[in-house]
């Protein structure tokens, strides 16, 4: 997928998710804000209650979106026959779209009233969504090739050295300038001695402070009389250098963290689907078959 096409694709997913959430929220705002004891007398009660035409539809569509999103992405990761069907990054983005909008529809299905056994499924779903957002952050820290395969530390070191050579040859960078860039990528404490929360805290703070830490470096380069166009290219390459240096240093830690994340994410997903299946089975047994 070309870069510009990918931007349109991501924009469409974000716009579709936000628009759906806002439109459905506005449509049912009066009903959802009505006290529970007064809802049976609300004009939208028949359609928006959990067993109503729209209310039950939200639950069915939302559950299908979650199920399809999980099966689709898991299949793309595990089946060799699907290995060449697009970049796994694009599949992950669509998986995130389905598994964020799906739970929102499920929330509208519940009419914001959660209790009983279904509450276990709901909060498991909430935990899956939250852990999925966190997992996405961990996932992007593990560098991938164009087809989504994980890159080794040797691959990263080779790319970083090629980038350093370009900075030396094209822009006259010496070892001191390269060290100043690298210092913005690494913590003061040895990486091997950092705990989970220290690693996460460092990455968040480092992302926020990167621009200001490099400001002095670029100010020095401006005083050398470099053109704005060249400075812009250097900024891009320096940011890439920081990202690569940081990923090389933390590669094994993030692989370990991502492994433990799976241990947490998977049980919540299983609990969610098991109770969802029970909920659907009970609903069908009592005749709530929607439009079918």
HELIX and SHEET records of a PDB file:
HELIX    1   1 UNK A    3  UNK A   32  1                                  30    
HELIX    2   2 UNK A   36  UNK A   41  5                                   6    
HELIX    3   3 UNK A   45  UNK A   48  1                                   4    
HELIX    4   4 UNK A   53  UNK A   78  1                                  26    
HELIX    5   5 UNK A   80  UNK A   82  5                                   3    
HELIX    6   6 UNK A   88  UNK A  110  1                                  23    
HELIX    7   7 UNK A  117  UNK A  141  1                                  25    
HELIX    8   8 UNK A  153  UNK A  171  1                                  19    
HELIX    9   9 UNK A  175  UNK A  183  1                                   9    
HELIX   10  10 UNK A  191  UNK A  193  5                                   3    
HELIX   11  11 UNK A  196  UNK A  223  1                                  28    
HELIX   12  12 UNK A  228  UNK A  285  1                                  58    
END                                                                             
